[in-house]
């Protein structure tokens, strides 16, 4: 049990919630696309089959989705630290 009281938590904004949910969704979809490619390869799909349909999108999603999710998480952390720092200065 903590004897130090930091005071009330600063309220979470819409941007914080958007960044959190978007990063989680993007990372989860990227990981699911990894598994889809692994399953497709395990079932005998060849290189030519991966070039048609939805497969190019599934292959490209982790290339852009994971770094973007990482940037969103870092942005969310920075926003949280700035908000808590401002709230600490007011107290």
C-alpha positions as CSV (number, residue, x, y, z in Angstrom):
1,X,0.0,0.0,0.0
2,X,1.4,3.4,-1.0
3,X,1.6,6.2,1.5
4,X,2.3,8.7,-1.2
5,X,-0.9,10.2,-2.8
6,X,-0.4,11.6,-6.3
7,X,-3.7,13.2,-6.3
8,X,-6.4,12.7,-8.9
9,X,-5.5,11.2,-12.3
10,X,-5.7,13.6,-15.2
11,X,-8.6,12.8,-17.4
12,X,-8.0,10.7,-20.5
13,X,-8.8,12.5,-23.8
14,X,-10.3,11.3,-27.0
15,X,-6.9,11.3,-28.7
16,X,-5.5,9.0,-26.0
17,X,-8.3,6.5,-26.4
18,X,-8.1,6.7,-30.2
19,X,-4.3,6.0,-30.2
20,X,-4.7,3.2,-27.7
21,X,-7.4,1.4,-29.6
22,X,-6.0,2.1,-33.1
23,X,-2.5,0.8,-32.0
24,X,-4.0,-2.3,-30.5
25,X,-6.2,-3.0,-33.5
26,X,-3.4,-2.4,-36.0
27,X,-0.9,-4.6,-34.1
28,X,-3.5,-7.4,-33.7
29,X,-4.4,-7.3,-37.4
30,X,-0.7,-7.4,-38.3
31,X,-0.1,-10.5,-36.1
32,X,-3.2,-12.2,-37.5
33,X,-1.9,-11.6,-41.1
34,X,1.4,-13.2,-40.1
35,X,-0.5,-16.3,-39.0
36,X,-2.6,-16.2,-42.2
37,X,0.5,-16.3,-44.3
38,X,2.0,-19.0,-42.2
39,X,-1.1,-21.1,-42.5
40,X,-1.3,-20.4,-46.2
41,X,2.3,-21.6,-46.7
42,X,1.7,-24.7,-44.6
43,X,-1.4,-25.6,-46.7
44,X,0.8,-25.6,-49.8
45,X,0.2,-22.2,-51.4
46,X,3.0,-21.2,-53.8
47,X,4.5,-17.8,-54.5
48,X,2.2,-17.2,-57.4
49,X,-0.9,-17.7,-55.3
50,X,0.2,-15.1,-52.7
51,X,0.3,-12.5,-55.5
52,X,-3.4,-12.5,-56.1
53,X,-6.5,-11.6,-54.2
54,X,-6.2,-10.3,-50.6
55,X,-2.8,-11.9,-50.1
56,X,-0.7,-8.8,-51.2
57,X,-2.6,-6.7,-48.6
58,X,-2.1,-9.3,-45.9
59,X,1.6,-9.5,-46.7
60,X,2.0,-5.7,-46.6
61,X,0.0,-5.1,-43.5
62,X,2.7,-6.1,-41.0
63,X,5.3,-4.1,-42.9
64,X,3.4,-0.9,-42.3
65,X,1.1,-1.8,-39.5
66,X,3.5,-2.8,-36.8
67,X,5.8,0.2,-37.1
68,X,2.8,2.5,-37.2
69,X,1.4,0.8,-34.1
70,X,4.7,1.3,-32.4
71,X,4.8,5.0,-33.3
72,X,1.2,5.3,-31.9
73,X,2.2,3.7,-28.6
74,X,5.2,5.9,-28.2
75,X,3.0,9.0,-29.0
76,X,0.5,7.8,-26.4
77,X,3.3,7.4,-23.8
78,X,4.6,10.9,-24.5
79,X,1.2,12.4,-24.3
80,X,0.5,10.6,-21.0
81,X,3.9,11.8,-19.5
82,X,3.3,15.4,-20.6
83,X,-0.3,15.4,-19.2
84,X,0.9,13.9,-15.8
85,X,3.8,16.3,-15.7
86,X,1.5,19.3,-16.2
87,X,-0.9,17.9,-13.6
88,X,2.0,17.5,-11.1
89,X,3.1,21.1,-11.6
90,X,-0.4,22.4,-10.8
91,X,-0.6,20.5,-7.5
